[in-house]
Amino acid sequence: MTKKTLWRRFGNMLAVSVFSLAAGSASAYTGTECKEPGNCWQAKPGYPEQIAGSKYDPKHDPKELAKQQESIQAMEARNKQRVEHYKKTGKFIYDVKKIPAS
């Protein structure tokens, strides 16, 4: 055998052993210790029992939270205009700015 063939075989054996070690260690770790079926979340050490008032409390601004509701209401209003125009004319226009005022 040539040196090239020996190195190729050595490389293949090394790769197979690395992959088998990785596969064996991945299948042995479950990652969870469930308190009950379906309740497998575990807090990291130091994570508080009560979130409110801790450093993990997100303290959301009510104005920021209201933005999503406002955008949903605006979307529903545009959809209503599109549907009303379609019912009247039978022609669907996506851009509500192009719908003629009636």
N, C-alpha and C positions, 0 to 999 in steps of 0.2 A: 504494500500500500504506500501511496505517496503521502507526503506531509500535508498536502492540500486536502486529501480525502480524510486523513486523521483529524485535522482541525474541523472539518465539516461535521464529522460524526460527533466529535466532542461538543461542538456548538449545538447540534440537535439534541444530544442527551442533556445538556445544560438547560436548554429551553424547556424540554419536557419536564425536567425535575422542578424548575421554577414554577411552571404552570400547575403542576400537581400539588405543590406545596400551597400555592395561593388558593386553589380550589378546595383543598382539604381544610384550610383555616377558615375560609368563608362559610363553608357548610356547617362548621361546628359552632359558630356564633349565632345566637338567635337575636340578640340585641334588645330583648324585652323580658321583663319579669312582670307579668300581668297580675293585677290585684284580683281581677275577675275577668271572664271572657269579654272582650271588646273594650276593656279599660286598661290599656297597656302603656299609657303615657306616664313618664316619670320625669319629675323635675330634677334639674341638675342640683348638686349640693350648693346650698346657700340661697336657692330660689325660695321666696317667701310663700307661706300658705295663702295669705291674703294679698292680692295684687293691688287693690285700691290703696293709695297713699304710699306705695313703695316706689323704688326707682324704676320698676318695670311698668308702672301705671302710665298708659299712653297720654293721658290728659288731653283728649280730643277737644278741639274748639267747636262749639255748636254751630258757628257760622260755616266752618269747613265741612261739617257733616251735612248741613242743609244744602250745600252746593249740588250734591248728587241728586237729591230729591227735586231740586229746581230744574236740573237738566232733564230728568225723566218726565217731569210735567211739561216742559217745553217740547220734548219729543212727541209726547202724546197729543199735544195741541196741533203740531204739524201733521201728524198722521190723521187726525180728525179732519183737518182741512183737505188733505189729499183724498180721503175717502168721500167726503161730501161732494167735492168737485167731480170725482169719478162717477158717483151716483147720478149727478145732474147731467153730465155730458157724455159719459161712457169713455172718456179719454183720461188716462192716468198721466199726471204731471208730477215728477218727483220734486223738483225745485218749487217750494211754496211761493217764492218771490215771483215766479212766472204764472201763477194762478191768477186769473183776472178777478178783480173785486166785483162782487155781485150784490 
